[in-house]
Amino acid sequence: MQVMVELSLYPLVNDYIGPIKAFIERLNSYSNLTVITCSTSTQVHGDYTEVMQVLGAEMQRTHEEVGQAVFVAKFLNFDAMSSK
């Protein structure tokens, strides 16, 4: 099963741009995922299990490195072939 997650990150620190850029760069390093970045959110498309594992690991890393941060997400399961 495929999933699309629309995700926004709000680091609760004065220098918030750096953690956002780092998070997006890490997401882009996963070749099996499709990552589309917009001005207020990032969409991550891929296999449901893989997307969930990647997001779990990268969100945890952000919390460990930044401290307080808010993630807002929307999840949509879909079959990429039927959405064309």
N, C-alpha and C positions, 0 to 999 in steps of 0.2 A: 504494500500500500504506500502511496505517495502522500506527502504532507507539505503544506506551505505555511510557514510561520512568519507573521509580520511582527517585528520586534523593535521596540524603542528602549534605549538605555538612558537613564538619567543619573549620572554619578553625583552624589551629594558632596562635591568638593569644589573649591574655587576654580581650579584648572580642569574643567570637565571635558574639553575638546580632546585632550590626549588619550584618556581612557576610552572614549568613544571610537576614535580612530584605531587604537590598538585592538579593540574588540572586533571591529569590522575587518581589519587586516588579517586577524587570526581566522575569522570565518572564511575569508577568501582563500586561505591556504588549503582548504579541504577540496580536493579536485572532484569528488563525487557529488558535491553540493552546488546548486546554482544560487548565487547571492546577488541580489539587486538592491542597491542602496539609493534611497530617495532622501529628500531634505529632512524628513522627520522620522523615518523608520527604515528598516532593512528587511527585505523579504528573503527567506531561506527556503529553498525547494529541494526535495530529495526523498530518499527512502525514509519512511517514518522512524524506524528504529535508529538509523544512523543520525538523522537530524536531532532526535531527542538526546542521543548520547553526546553528540558534539555540543549542543546547547547546554546540556547539564555541566559538562566539563568546562566550557568557556565562561559560563555564568559564574561558576564556582571560582574560577581563576580571577575573574574581575572582582568578585567580592573579597577575595584574599588580598589582591593587590591594591584595590582602591578603598576598601572599607565599605562605607554606606553607599549603596547604589540601588536604584529602582529599575526593574525591568517590567515593561508592559508588553504583553503578547496576545496575538490572536492566532488561532490554529484552525486550518481548514484541510480536511483530508480529501483527496481527490485522485483520480486516475488521469495522469497527464495526457493520455491518448484521447480520452473522452472529452477533455476540456478544449480541444482544438476545433 
